[in-house]
């Protein structure tokens, strides 16, 4: 008889508080100016639309970062210590981390995502391909606080990995969704997670760079309108969560690079005066008023290096593509 492959272990920490979600959405709609968190992009349709965005010719980050890992992965592996526990933030389908298994050769893999259900299928298949590697799925929202829970520490100890070095892996330039103050807070927490392991750990992170608006803006406002559909789908998701009555066809996608703040901004602009209602509340929008849905900060390498140092990391190294559009940083503890 063949021994069945081990199954990944899962710990679910995040539980959806529907009342809190409704309160957050309502507070954002009633604010001046109104806003909604980009986490509300990602219902089932939103996730599929984002996957489509990554296939667009104009959307350079995903393919540029993948090329960097393919070209420089062996060099990165010279910096990442042997026997590392790879902690993947916002793991999703786990594909980016899995592509590095061959070069980084992690002793264990910890995948962190707000919904552990989304991880189960991907991690189950991944575990079958790598039965020798212990895998843990953590269902938690690390955007407000990043720390390994006691259950994860106990899991590492059971596998005799409590003293192993840790590599926090944060690809995709998702750090760009945080303003600089919040990004610094998250990086400090990531450093603390690394420091709790053995010596030699650090952070491997993808960072989108400042570049010409002619490159930046089409990546967030493509001519096929996929990103526009992704942005407007937030309104449908809000309708479902809040019981609101947004009419997506009456809202226009707007995306531009704010040079002063060094960030792409995405908004939805009202086409005509309209009132949006939901149980217990309403908001009147004037013609042309905007609902702010996302920021994506872009960094100069020297500035991001300074942020890493302020977070407590040691001297960082980064790799970039020939155009200088994107960087991957290794920052040791």
Helices and strands as residue ranges (DSSP letters): E 9-12, H 18-30, G 38-41, H 44-53, H 60-79, E 85-89, H 95-98, H 101-104, E 108-113, H 116-129, E 134-139, H 150-158, E 166-170, G 174-177, H 180-195, E 202-208, H 213-220, H 226-242, G 248-250, E 251-258, E 263-270, E 274-278, E 281-285, E 290-297, H 301-310, E 316-320, E 326-332
